[in-house]
Amino acid sequence: MRKTAGAEARTVRLAKMQEFVEAGGPLPIKQAAQRLDVTEMTIRRDLSSADSPLSVLGGYVLATTLPGVDRYSLDEASDQHAINKRLACERAAKWVQPHDSLFIDCGTTMVHFAEALPADMPLSVVCYSTNIAAVLSRRPNTQLMLMGGLYHPSSATFFSDEGLQYLNRLGVNKAFISAGGLDLERGASCSNFHEVPVKQAAIRSASESFLIADESKLGKLRPAFFSPLQAFARIVVGGAPAAAVKKQFKELPVEFARAGVAAEHMH
């Protein structure tokens, strides 16, 4: 069956976008629309079909086959590796002191961190996700500051330039950051590009930054890089990875949290 003019135009656009991505890496949807002289909605429609060789993630066009592209969904991640996430977060919560000002990152891991904070400890906390805010809002002695902006359902987060400016003005003394991948060479990465500037602003503004992950994230690489691992004062990993994997991270300030075992320090 002969293609319609609309289908042929879509095929041409997909081919051109594939060339753009292969040449320069992930491409903002806005730029793709400008280059092809169509609306952003047209680009999103082009990419939404099952036969598209490209994906849209965090406002960027990227290859579906890019390592680590797994269309992260908060709901899908919520039950994976929950025990190890909780162990890591309970360990990291011990680094929080009364009257600290904190940034708490988004994601299913950080829900466990928010829940692990001592119930009555007086704190000031900045966050940008609804699931974290829901936990913190029930704490009687916590001053909660929620960054606003455009809502992203995949990670239940908000993002805007004004939100970043707000975070920079506030400043925090400790930032607790989550990651979808921890790679020795490529650093910490996540699945959503819109989270990158928020994580980076939090790391810049904090006196100390801490990275929290479960052992399944070690050696993984997600599409959106946000920080070298050396930027963190401490890294806590929940679970018991293979000895060969642990050895790769021996030069970093990593602690492994396991059930019934005191935290194991690598550095």
C-alpha positions in Angstrom: 0.0 0.0 0.0 1.3 3.4 -1.0 2.2 5.7 1.8 0.2 8.9 2.3 1.9 12.3 2.0 1.7 12.7 5.8 3.4 9.3 6.4 6.1 10.0 3.8 6.8 13.4 5.5 7.0 11.7 8.9 9.5 9.1 7.5 11.7 12.0 6.2 11.5 13.8 9.5 12.5 10.7 11.4 15.4 10.1 9.1 16.7 13.6 9.5 16.3 13.5 13.3 18.2 10.2 13.3 21.0 12.0 11.4 21.0 14.9 13.9 21.2 12.5 16.9 23.9 10.3 15.4 26.0 13.4 14.6 25.5 15.4 17.8 23.9 13.2 20.5 20.5 13.8 22.2 18.7 16.8 20.7 16.2 19.1 22.5 12.7 18.7 21.0 12.5 22.5 20.6 15.6 22.4 18.4 14.4 19.4 16.4 11.1 21.3 15.7 13.0 24.4 14.6 15.3 22.6 12.3 12.5 20.7 10.6 10.1 23.7 10.6 7.3 21.9 12.4 5.7 22.1 15.9 7.0 20.3 18.9 3.7 18.4 19.0 4.4 17.1 15.5 7.9 15.9 16.7 6.3 14.1 19.7 3.7 12.4 17.5 6.5 11.3 15.1 8.3 9.7 18.0 5.3 8.1 19.8 4.7 5.2 17.4 6.1 1.8 18.1 8.2 1.7 14.9 10.1 4.9 15.7 13.9 4.3 15.9 14.1 7.3 18.3 12.7 8.1 21.7 11.7 11.2 23.6 13.0 11.4 27.1 13.1 14.4 29.4 12.4 16.8 26.5 15.2 15.3 24.3 15.2 13.2 21.1 17.6 10.3 21.4 18.2 6.9 19.9 16.1 4.1 21.4 19.2 1.9 21.4 21.3 4.3 23.4 22.8 2.4 26.4 20.7 2.8 29.5 17.5 4.1 27.7 14.8 2.1 29.4 11.9 4.7 29.5 12.2 5.0 33.3 8.9 5.2 35.1 8.5 6.0 38.8 5.7 3.4 39.2 7.8 0.7 37.5 10.8 1.5 39.7 9.0 1.7 43.0 9.1 -2.0 44.0 12.5 -2.9 42.5 15.4 -3.4 45.0 13.3 -1.8 47.7 15.1 -3.5 50.6 18.6 -2.4 49.4 17.3 1.1 48.8 15.9 1.3 52.4 19.2 0.0 53.8 21.2 2.7 52.0 18.8 5.4 53.0 18.8 4.4 56.7 22.6 4.6 56.7 22.6 8.0 54.9 20.0 9.4 57.3 22.6 9.1 60.1 24.6 11.9 58.4 21.8 14.4 59.1 22.0 16.6 62.2 19.3 18.7 63.8 18.7 22.1 62.1 20.4 21.0 58.9 19.2 22.5 55.7 18.9 19.7 53.1 18.2 19.2 49.4 16.5 15.8 48.8 16.5 14.5 45.3 13.7 12.7 43.5 13.1 9.1 42.8 11.9 6.0 44.6 15.1 5.6 46.6 14.7 9.0 48.1 11.3 8.2 49.4 13.0 5.8 51.7 15.5 8.5 52.8 12.7 10.9 53.6 11.0 8.2 55.7 14.3 7.3 57.5 14.8 10.8 58.9 14.2 11.0 62.6 10.6 12.0 63.0 10.9 15.0 65.3 14.3 16.3 64.2 14.0 20.0 63.2 15.1 20.4 59.6 14.7 22.7 56.5 14.3 20.7 53.3 14.2 21.7 49.6 12.7 19.2 47.2 11.1 19.1 43.7 9.1 15.9 43.7 5.6 15.3 44.9 6.3 11.9 46.4 9.1 13.3 48.6 7.0 16.3 49.5 4.2 14.1 50.6 6.4 12.4 53.1 8.0 15.5 54.4 4.7 17.4 54.7 3.7 15.0 57.6 6.8 15.9 59.6 5.9 18.4 62.4 9.3 20.1 62.7 10.3 20.3 59.1 10.2 23.5 57.1 9.4 22.3 53.6 10.3 24.2 50.4 9.0 22.8 47.1 10.5 24.0 43.8 7.9 24.7 41.2 7.6 24.6 37.4 6.4 22.2 34.7 5.3 18.8 36.1 7.0 15.7 34.7 4.8 12.6 35.5 7.5 10.0 34.8 9.5 11.1 37.9 6.8 13.1 39.7 9.0 16.2 39.5 8.8 19.9 38.7 11.3 21.9 36.7 11.7 25.5 35.8 14.5 28.1 35.5 12.8 30.0 38.4 13.0 26.8 40.5 16.7 26.6 39.9 17.1 30.3 40.9 15.1 29.6 44.0 17.4 26.7 44.9 20.5 28.8 44.3 19.2 31.6 46.5 18.3 29.3 49.4 21.5 27.3 49.5 21.7 24.1 51.6 24.4 22.6 53.7 23.8 19.0 52.6 22.5 17.6 49.4 21.3 14.0 49.1 21.3 12.8 45.5 20.0 9.7 43.8 21.3 8.2 40.5 20.2 5.6 38.0 23.7 4.6 37.2 27.2 4.8 38.8 30.0 4.2 36.4 33.6 4.5 37.5 34.7 6.3 34.3 31.5 8.2 33.3 30.3 9.1 36.8 26.7 9.5 38.0 23.8 9.5 35.6 20.0 9.4 35.5 17.2 8.7 33.0 15.6 12.1 32.8 17.4 15.1 31.3 15.4 17.7 33.1 16.7 16.4 36.4 20.3 17.2 35.5 20.4 21.0 36.1 18.6 20.5 39.4 21.0 17.9 40.7 24.0 20.0 39.5 22.6 23.1 41.2 22.1 21.2 44.4 25.6 19.8 44.4 27.0 23.3 43.7 25.1 25.0 46.4 25.6 22.4 49.2 28.6 22.3 51.5 28.6 18.5 51.3 26.9 16.2 48.8 26.0 12.6 49.3 25.1 9.9 46.7 22.6 7.1 47.6 21.9 4.1 45.4 21.3 0.4 45.6 23.8 -2.1 44.3 22.0 -2.7 41.0 23.1 0.8 39.9 26.8 0.0 40.1 28.5 -0.1 36.7 25.3 1.1 35.0 25.2 4.1 32.6 22.0 6.1 32.0 21.5 8.7 29.2 21.9 11.8 31.3 25.2 12.4 33.0 25.2 14.8 35.9 28.3 14.5 38.0 31.7 12.8 38.5 31.7 10.4 41.5 34.5 12.4 43.0 32.1 15.3 43.7 30.5 13.4 46.6 31.8 13.5 50.2 30.3 10.0 50.7 28.5 7.4 48.6 26.3 4.8 50.2 25.2 1.7 48.4 22.6 -0.7 49.6 23.2 -4.4 49.1 26.1 -6.8 48.5 27.5 -6.5 45.0 30.0 -9.1 43.6 33.5 -8.7 44.9 34.8 -7.7 41.4 32.2 -4.9 41.2 33.1 -3.6 44.7 36.8 -3.6 43.8 36.2 -1.2 41.0 35.0 1.5 43.4 37.7 0.9 46.1 39.4 4.3 45.6 36.1 6.2 46.3 34.5 7.0 49.7 31.9 4.2 49.3 30.0 2.5 52.1 28.0 -0.7 51.6 24.9 -1.1 53.7 23.7 -4.7 54.2 21.1 -6.2 56.4 22.4 -7.2 59.8 25.9 -6.0 59.0 27.6 -2.8 60.1 28.3 -0.4 57.2 31.4 -1.6 55.2 33.8 1.2 54.2 35.8 1.0 51.0 37.9 4.1 51.6 
